């Protein structure tokens, strides 16, 4: 491809190619053609030869780094980038490439500072922003989001949007990437730099820093704001701006310190102090994701002694039979292929281990660990391995040791075991569902299904355990204190309130939301008051939206509140706003559809799901909308309820009416896979049957006659079901 001689030099010099590297224009065009033809190695080698003839040329140094990255020659790219930056320390391309190298080495703070300098250097050169710098910004946005620095990632996207750089689709893709990376709740509210309220002797310096920040000279702005700490130590706007800039520059620890300082300033409202503290907690975690205390995964090993008079496989079968008849153990199917792939001997059997059920217990037994039984191997005797989270494994050890007659020892720790936060451990707990001795009858119309009672027991057990255990559980967010200990001082109390508020606002289930409110009462924390505002959007932080008096809010504001809260994961606010919106007489059919569909996704009972589906079908007719996804959703609910007649009718309807809708078919395939229906096996069987019958015309997706009976809890499993069925189980 011929290069435009009036285009900017690809080396970031700020000059046109004609006035910068015209003497090697032909060589650059040859490299460009090689890249266009996807001959990256040849292009890299060609650039190397050119550098030997023309050392110290920015365009060649920039190309070498970029091509080395394309070839995944990371070490060479790092060396090349360092040489480029040393030769041209003020070159925006050298600075931008150095930022990418820093990000690849998990040095995100340095990457942010380097890109900030690159951006400023490009502005000083004048003219348009180099296209390569825009691509670097997109790369850094994805890297920052993936590595848990949403403030830096969002600031890059804001810069691209403000300057109209990259295409709208590219910016939308980056925004989606940031959102899907898991932005902490406290950081989902995007805060701007704020102006100084009132007059002061240091206003000029403050406004200079503010102008620097708004001109995307972030490091300079931060330096100027820092210099005011000595004379403006009680100014909330100062620490707000320091916190915002530190987030944008991937300095989470300094940002957390700024937000905690802000929370302690006089004159700040209780809500503002709690929200600033919540932001600080999220940034402390960003700075150190593994801060203790955390719940680690653990492994315990035990040699299996062979009883006298019993040898080999027979002895292991007897042990497995003992496990099979004990209510604390359940055998589970597992995939042996991963073991075989890494050339490891798979276990003979895998079991779930539950705590011993107590006659006085009001909840089903809690799942503790997985038990793997290995037979005799060439280099080792038969053994048992317990795996799970450390506290649960320790509780499982005496149960399994008694059953197997063995002694467990700590497992190998050559590789650091992963860990999770204590609150996540509590929320992720599972309990053993009650298994019916016989197949439960299908639920009658208007009556709860068997699965509803199972799920209700599970939910109640989880929330009761959260309320019972969480107050006395040491948490990293509370610097190792328990919530009960932390509420005794002002800052600790704010930290606890911030955690509870996050749980309340983001819980999808009402019972879990109520559990967080119960914790508020258990710890003696006040209930936040209702807020009145007719225009909350833009004036009220999202963390307070669930407390709004919705009666006085105009429908247009209510619609925006519902959609924004739903999109940002503020579930309580979305639910309240949705309910209020759906009840308005001036709400459009599209509004009611959005609200009911969102409500359906989090419905907690099959009865409620069927009610919502019926309402949605009415709206779908009004809107002349495709109801294929509703059919799939109802099909799943009918299967959960054991309503075979309705499920079969819906399956036939889906084949007839939506057989060409790929989205609907994919959703249906997921539901059938949940039910344990082996779609590939069915297709193969159908294809074989067609061949044997001389090509009988039968849809490949149709279940064979032997599998026509839909599987329900406790019922006979259809042939080709692929093992344990999962459609009804809560886990």
URGI-V501038 format. One record per residue. RES is the residue in one letter. SS is DSSP state (helix for helix, strand for strand, loop for the rest). BURIAL is # if it has 9 or more other C-alpha atoms within 8 Angstrom, else .. D_LAST is the distance of its C-alpha to the last C-alpha in whole Angstrom. Layout:
BEGIN
res={RES | RES}
ss={SS | SS}
burial={BURIAL | BURIAL}
d_last={D_LAST | D_LAST}
END
This chain:
BEGIN
res={X | X | X | X | X | X | X | X | X | X | X | X | X | X | X | X | X | X | X | X | X | X | X | X | X | X | X | X | X | X | X | X | X | X | X | X | X | X | X | X | X | X | X | X | X | X | X | X | X | X | X | X | X | X | X | X | X | X | X | X | X | X | X | X | X | X | X | X | X | X | X | X | X | X | X | X | X | X | X | X | X | X | X | X | X | X | X | X | X | X | X | X | X | X | X | X | X | X | X | X | X | X | X | X | X | X | X | X | X | X | X | X | X | X | X | X | X | X | X | X | X | X | X | X | X | X | X | X | X | X | X | X | X | X | X | X | X | X | X | X | X | X | X | X | X | X | X | X | X | X | X | X | X | X | X | X | X | X | X | X | X | X | X | X | X | X | X | X | X | X | X | X | X | X | X | X | X | X | X | X | X | X | X | X | X | X | X | X | X | X | X | X | X | X | X | X | X | X | X | X | X | X | X | X | X | X | X | X | X | X | X | X | X | X | X | X | X | X | X | X | X | X | X | X | X | X | X | X | X | X | X | X | X | X | X | X | X | X | X | X | X | X | X | X | X | X | X | X | X | X | X | X | X | X | X | X | X | X | X | X | X | X | X | X | X | X | X | X | X | X | X | X | X | X | X | X | X | X | X | X | X | X | X | X | X | X | X | X | X | X | X | X | X | X | X | X | X | X | X | X | X | X | X | X | X | X | X | X | X | X | X | X | X | X | X | X | X | X | X | X | X | X | X | X | X | X | X | X | X | X | X | X | X | X | X | X | X | X | X | X | X | X | X | X | X | X | X | X | X | X | X | X | X | X | X | X | X | X | X | X | X | X | X | X | X | X | X | X | X | X | X | X | X | X | X | X | X | X | X | X | X | X | X | X | X | X | X | X | X | X | X | X | X | X | X | X | X | X | X | X | X | X | X | X | X | X | X | X | X | X | X | X | X | X | X | X | X | X | X | X | X | X | X | X | X | X | X | X | X | X | X | X | X | X | X | X | X | X | X | X | X | X | X | X | X | X | X | X | X | X | X | X | X | X | X | X | X | X | X | X | X | X | X | X | X | X | X | X | X | X | X | X | X | X | X | X | X | X | X | X | X | X | X | X | X | X | X | X | X | X | X | X | X | X | X | X | X | X | X | X | X | X | X | X | X | X | X | X | X | X | X | X | X | X | X | X | X | X | X | X | X | X | X | X | X | X | X | X | X | X | X | X | X | X | X | X | X | X | X | X | X | X | X | X | X | X | X | X | X | X | X | X | X | X | X | X | X | X | X | X | X | X | X | X | X | X | X | X | X | X | X | X | X | X | X | X | X | X | X | X | X | X | X | X | X | X | X | X | X | X | X | X | X | X | X | X | X | X | X | X | X | X | X | X | X | X | X | X | X | X | X | X | X | X | X | X | X | X | X | X | X | X | X | X | X | X | X | X | X | X | X | X | X | X | X | X | X | X | X | X | X | X | X | X | X | X | X | X | X | X | X | X | X | X | X | X | X | X | X | X | X | X | X | X | X | X | X | X | X | X | X | X | X | X | X | X | X | X | X | X | X | X | X | X | X | X | X | X | X | X | X | X | X | X | X | X | X | X | X | X | X | X | X | X | X | X | X | X | X | X | X | X | X | X | X | X | X | X | X | X | X | X | X | X | X | X | X | X | X | X | X}
ss={loop | loop | loop | loop | loop | loop | loop | strand | loop | loop | loop | loop | loop | loop | loop | strand | helix | helix | helix | helix | loop | helix | helix | helix | helix | helix | helix | helix | helix | helix | helix | helix | helix | helix | helix | helix | loop | loop | loop | helix | helix | helix | helix | helix | helix | helix | helix | helix | helix | helix | helix | helix | helix | loop | loop | loop | loop | helix | helix | helix | helix | helix | helix | helix | helix | helix | helix | helix | helix | helix | loop | loop | loop | helix | helix | helix | helix | helix | helix | helix | helix | helix | helix | helix | helix | helix | helix | loop | loop | loop | loop | helix | helix | helix | helix | helix | helix | helix | helix | helix | helix | helix | helix | helix | loop | loop | loop | helix | helix | helix | helix | helix | helix | helix | helix | helix | helix | helix | helix | helix | helix | helix | helix | helix | helix | loop | loop | loop | loop | loop | helix | helix | helix | helix | helix | helix | helix | helix | helix | helix | helix | helix | helix | helix | helix | helix | loop | loop | loop | helix | helix | helix | helix | helix | helix | helix | helix | helix | helix | helix | helix | helix | helix | loop | loop | loop | loop | helix | helix | helix | helix | helix | helix | helix | helix | helix | helix | helix | helix | helix | loop | loop | loop | loop | helix | helix | helix | loop | loop | loop | loop | loop | loop | loop | loop | loop | loop | loop | loop | loop | loop | loop | helix | helix | helix | helix | helix | helix | helix | helix | helix | helix | helix | helix | loop | loop | loop | helix | helix | helix | helix | helix | helix | helix | helix | helix | loop | loop | loop | loop | loop | loop | loop | loop | loop | helix | helix | helix | helix | helix | helix | helix | helix | helix | helix | helix | helix | helix | loop | loop | loop | helix | helix | helix | helix | helix | helix | helix | helix | helix | helix | helix | helix | loop | loop | loop | loop | loop | loop | helix | helix | helix | helix | helix | helix | helix | helix | helix | helix | helix | helix | helix | helix | helix | helix | helix | helix | loop | loop | loop | loop | loop | loop | strand | strand | strand | strand | strand | strand | strand | strand | strand | strand | loop | loop | loop | loop | loop | loop | loop | loop | helix | helix | helix | helix | helix | helix | helix | helix | helix | helix | helix | helix | helix | loop | loop | loop | loop | strand | strand | strand | strand | loop | loop | loop | loop | helix | helix | helix | helix | helix | loop | loop | loop | loop | loop | loop | loop | strand | strand | strand | strand | strand | strand | loop | loop | loop | loop | loop | loop | loop | loop | loop | loop | loop | strand | strand | strand | strand | strand | strand | strand | strand | strand | loop | loop | strand | loop | loop | strand | loop | loop | strand | strand | strand | strand | strand | strand | strand | helix | helix | helix | helix | helix | helix | helix | helix | helix | helix | helix | helix | helix | helix | helix | loop | loop | loop | loop | strand | strand | loop | loop | loop | loop | loop | loop | loop | loop | strand | strand | strand | helix | helix | helix | helix | helix | helix | loop | loop | loop | strand | loop | loop | loop | loop | loop | loop | loop | loop | loop | loop | loop | loop | loop | loop | loop | loop | loop | loop | helix | helix | helix | helix | helix | helix | helix | helix | helix | helix | helix | helix | helix | helix | helix | helix | helix | helix | helix | helix | helix | helix | helix | loop | loop | loop | helix | helix | helix | loop | loop | loop | loop | helix | helix | helix | helix | loop | loop | loop | helix | helix | helix | helix | helix | helix | helix | helix | helix | helix | helix | helix | helix | helix | helix | helix | helix | loop | loop | loop | helix | helix | helix | helix | helix | helix | helix | helix | helix | helix | helix | helix | helix | loop | loop | loop | loop | loop | loop | loop | loop | strand | loop | loop | loop | loop | loop | loop | loop | loop | loop | loop | helix | helix | helix | helix | helix | helix | strand | loop | helix | helix | helix | loop | loop | helix | helix | helix | helix | helix | helix | helix | helix | helix | helix | helix | helix | helix | helix | loop | loop | helix | helix | helix | helix | helix | helix | helix | helix | helix | helix | helix | helix | loop | loop | loop | loop | loop | loop | helix | helix | helix | helix | helix | helix | helix | helix | helix | helix | helix | helix | helix | loop | loop | loop | loop | helix | helix | helix | helix | helix | helix | helix | helix | helix | helix | helix | helix | helix | helix | helix | helix | helix | helix | loop | loop | loop | loop | helix | helix | helix | helix | helix | helix | helix | helix | helix | helix | helix | helix | helix | loop | loop | loop | helix | helix | helix | helix | helix | helix | helix | helix | helix | helix | helix | helix | helix | helix | helix | loop | loop | loop | helix | helix | helix | helix | helix | helix | helix | helix | helix | helix | helix | helix | helix | loop | loop | loop | loop | helix | helix | helix | helix | helix | helix | helix | helix | helix | helix | helix | helix | helix | helix | loop | loop | loop | loop | loop | loop | loop | loop | loop | loop | loop | loop | helix | helix | helix | loop | loop | loop | loop | loop | loop | loop | loop | loop | loop | loop | loop | loop | loop | loop | loop | loop | loop | loop | loop | loop | loop | loop | loop}
burial={. | . | . | . | . | . | . | # | # | # | # | # | # | # | # | # | # | . | . | # | # | # | . | . | # | . | . | # | # | # | # | # | # | # | # | . | . | . | # | # | . | . | # | # | . | # | # | # | . | # | # | . | . | . | . | . | # | # | # | # | # | # | # | # | # | # | # | # | # | . | . | . | # | . | . | # | # | # | . | # | # | # | . | # | # | . | . | # | # | # | # | # | # | # | # | # | # | # | # | # | # | # | # | . | . | . | # | # | # | # | # | # | # | # | # | # | # | # | # | # | # | # | # | . | . | . | . | . | . | # | . | . | # | # | . | # | # | # | # | # | # | # | # | # | # | # | . | # | # | # | # | # | # | # | # | # | # | . | # | # | # | . | . | . | . | . | . | . | . | . | # | . | . | # | # | . | # | # | . | . | # | . | # | . | . | # | # | . | . | . | . | . | # | . | . | # | . | . | . | . | . | . | # | . | # | # | # | # | # | # | # | # | # | . | . | # | # | # | # | # | # | # | . | # | # | . | . | # | # | . | . | . | . | . | . | . | # | # | # | # | # | # | # | # | # | # | # | # | # | # | # | # | # | # | # | # | # | # | # | # | # | # | # | # | # | . | . | # | . | . | . | # | # | # | # | # | # | # | # | # | # | # | # | # | # | # | # | . | . | . | . | . | # | # | # | # | # | # | # | # | # | # | # | # | . | . | . | . | . | . | # | . | . | . | # | # | . | . | # | . | . | # | # | # | . | . | . | # | # | # | # | # | . | . | . | . | . | . | # | # | . | . | . | . | . | . | # | . | # | # | # | # | # | # | # | . | . | . | . | . | . | . | . | # | # | # | # | # | # | # | # | # | # | # | # | # | . | . | . | . | # | # | # | # | # | # | # | # | # | # | . | # | # | . | # | # | # | . | # | # | # | . | . | . | . | # | . | # | . | . | . | . | . | . | . | . | . | . | # | # | # | # | . | . | # | # | . | . | # | # | # | # | # | . | . | . | . | . | # | . | . | . | # | . | . | . | . | # | # | # | # | # | # | # | # | . | # | # | # | # | # | # | # | # | # | # | # | . | . | # | # | # | # | # | # | # | . | # | . | # | # | # | # | # | . | # | # | . | . | . | . | # | # | # | # | # | # | # | # | # | # | # | # | # | # | # | # | # | . | . | # | # | # | # | # | # | # | # | # | # | # | . | # | . | . | . | . | . | . | . | . | . | # | . | # | # | . | . | . | . | . | . | # | . | # | # | # | # | # | # | . | . | # | . | # | . | # | # | # | # | # | # | # | # | # | # | . | . | . | # | # | # | # | # | # | # | # | # | # | # | # | # | . | . | . | . | # | . | # | . | # | # | # | . | # | # | # | . | # | # | . | . | # | . | . | # | # | # | # | # | . | # | # | . | # | # | # | . | # | # | . | . | . | . | . | . | . | # | # | # | # | # | . | # | # | # | # | # | # | # | # | # | # | # | . | # | # | . | . | # | # | . | # | # | . | . | . | # | # | . | . | . | . | # | # | . | # | # | # | . | # | # | # | # | # | # | # | # | # | . | . | # | # | # | # | # | # | . | # | # | # | . | . | . | . | . | . | . | . | # | . | # | . | # | . | . | # | . | . | # | # | # | # | # | . | . | . | # | . | . | # | . | . | . | # | . | # | # | . | . | .}
d_last={57 | 60 | 59 | 61 | 63 | 63 | 59 | 58 | 58 | 55 | 55 | 55 | 59 | 59 | 62 | 62 | 62 | 66 | 67 | 64 | 64 | 66 | 68 | 65 | 64 | 64 | 62 | 59 | 59 | 59 | 56 | 54 | 55 | 53 | 50 | 50 | 51 | 48 | 50 | 48 | 50 | 53 | 53 | 52 | 55 | 57 | 56 | 57 | 60 | 61 | 60 | 63 | 66 | 65 | 63 | 62 | 61 | 58 | 57 | 57 | 55 | 52 | 52 | 52 | 49 | 47 | 47 | 46 | 43 | 43 | 43 | 41 | 44 | 42 | 45 | 48 | 46 | 46 | 50 | 51 | 49 | 51 | 54 | 54 | 53 | 56 | 59 | 58 | 56 | 56 | 55 | 52 | 51 | 51 | 49 | 47 | 46 | 46 | 43 | 41 | 42 | 41 | 38 | 37 | 38 | 36 | 39 | 38 | 40 | 43 | 42 | 42 | 45 | 46 | 45 | 47 | 50 | 50 | 49 | 52 | 54 | 54 | 55 | 58 | 59 | 59 | 58 | 55 | 52 | 51 | 49 | 48 | 47 | 45 | 43 | 42 | 41 | 38 | 37 | 37 | 35 | 32 | 33 | 33 | 30 | 28 | 29 | 28 | 32 | 31 | 35 | 36 | 35 | 35 | 39 | 39 | 38 | 40 | 43 | 43 | 42 | 45 | 48 | 46 | 45 | 43 | 42 | 40 | 38 | 38 | 37 | 35 | 33 | 33 | 32 | 29 | 28 | 29 | 26 | 24 | 24 | 23 | 26 | 25 | 25 | 29 | 30 | 29 | 33 | 35 | 38 | 42 | 45 | 47 | 51 | 53 | 53 | 57 | 60 | 60 | 62 | 60 | 59 | 60 | 58 | 55 | 56 | 56 | 53 | 51 | 53 | 52 | 49 | 49 | 51 | 48 | 50 | 47 | 48 | 52 | 50 | 48 | 51 | 53 | 51 | 51 | 54 | 54 | 52 | 56 | 57 | 54 | 52 | 51 | 51 | 47 | 48 | 48 | 45 | 43 | 45 | 44 | 41 | 40 | 43 | 41 | 37 | 39 | 41 | 38 | 39 | 36 | 37 | 41 | 39 | 37 | 40 | 42 | 39 | 39 | 43 | 43 | 40 | 43 | 46 | 48 | 48 | 44 | 42 | 39 | 37 | 38 | 38 | 35 | 34 | 36 | 34 | 31 | 32 | 34 | 30 | 29 | 32 | 32 | 28 | 30 | 33 | 31 | 27 | 27 | 29 | 28 | 27 | 23 | 21 | 21 | 19 | 21 | 22 | 24 | 26 | 28 | 31 | 30 | 34 | 35 | 36 | 40 | 41 | 38 | 37 | 35 | 32 | 33 | 32 | 29 | 28 | 29 | 27 | 24 | 25 | 25 | 21 | 20 | 22 | 21 | 18 | 17 | 16 | 14 | 15 | 13 | 15 | 16 | 18 | 21 | 23 | 22 | 24 | 27 | 27 | 28 | 30 | 28 | 28 | 24 | 23 | 24 | 20 | 17 | 15 | 12 | 15 | 14 | 17 | 19 | 19 | 22 | 24 | 24 | 21 | 19 | 16 | 13 | 14 | 12 | 11 | 14 | 14 | 14 | 18 | 20 | 23 | 26 | 29 | 32 | 33 | 37 | 37 | 34 | 34 | 30 | 28 | 25 | 22 | 20 | 18 | 16 | 17 | 20 | 20 | 17 | 19 | 22 | 21 | 19 | 23 | 25 | 22 | 22 | 26 | 27 | 25 | 27 | 30 | 30 | 30 | 28 | 29 | 28 | 27 | 29 | 29 | 31 | 29 | 27 | 24 | 22 | 21 | 19 | 20 | 20 | 18 | 16 | 15 | 15 | 13 | 10 | 10 | 7 | 8 | 9 | 9 | 12 | 14 | 17 | 20 | 21 | 20 | 19 | 22 | 21 | 21 | 25 | 26 | 25 | 23 | 19 | 17 | 15 | 12 | 13 | 14 | 11 | 9 | 13 | 12 | 9 | 11 | 14 | 13 | 12 | 15 | 18 | 17 | 18 | 21 | 22 | 21 | 22 | 26 | 27 | 24 | 27 | 26 | 27 | 28 | 30 | 32 | 31 | 31 | 29 | 29 | 31 | 33 | 33 | 34 | 38 | 39 | 39 | 38 | 35 | 34 | 34 | 32 | 29 | 30 | 29 | 26 | 25 | 27 | 24 | 21 | 23 | 24 | 21 | 18 | 17 | 16 | 19 | 17 | 16 | 20 | 21 | 20 | 22 | 25 | 25 | 25 | 28 | 30 | 29 | 30 | 33 | 33 | 35 | 33 | 34 | 37 | 37 | 38 | 41 | 41 | 42 | 42 | 39 | 38 | 40 | 41 | 38 | 35 | 32 | 30 | 32 | 32 | 29 | 32 | 35 | 37 | 36 | 39 | 42 | 40 | 41 | 39 | 40 | 38 | 35 | 34 | 35 | 33 | 30 | 30 | 30 | 28 | 25 | 26 | 26 | 23 | 24 | 22 | 24 | 27 | 26 | 25 | 28 | 30 | 29 | 29 | 33 | 33 | 32 | 35 | 38 | 40 | 41 | 38 | 38 | 35 | 34 | 33 | 31 | 29 | 28 | 27 | 25 | 23 | 22 | 21 | 19 | 17 | 16 | 16 | 14 | 15 | 17 | 20 | 20 | 19 | 22 | 24 | 24 | 24 | 27 | 29 | 28 | 30 | 33 | 33 | 32 | 35 | 37 | 36 | 37 | 33 | 31 | 29 | 27 | 24 | 24 | 24 | 21 | 19 | 20 | 20 | 16 | 16 | 19 | 17 | 14 | 17 | 18 | 21 | 23 | 26 | 25 | 23 | 25 | 28 | 26 | 25 | 29 | 30 | 28 | 30 | 33 | 33 | 30 | 31 | 32 | 30 | 28 | 26 | 25 | 25 | 22 | 20 | 20 | 20 | 16 | 15 | 17 | 15 | 12 | 13 | 15 | 18 | 20 | 22 | 25 | 25 | 26 | 28 | 30 | 31 | 32 | 34 | 36 | 36 | 38 | 40 | 41 | 42 | 44 | 42 | 41 | 39 | 35 | 33 | 31 | 27 | 28 | 26 | 29 | 30 | 28 | 25 | 26 | 24 | 20 | 18 | 16 | 14 | 16 | 19 | 21 | 19 | 21 | 23 | 22 | 19 | 18 | 16 | 13 | 12 | 8 | 10 | 9 | 6 | 4 | 0}
END
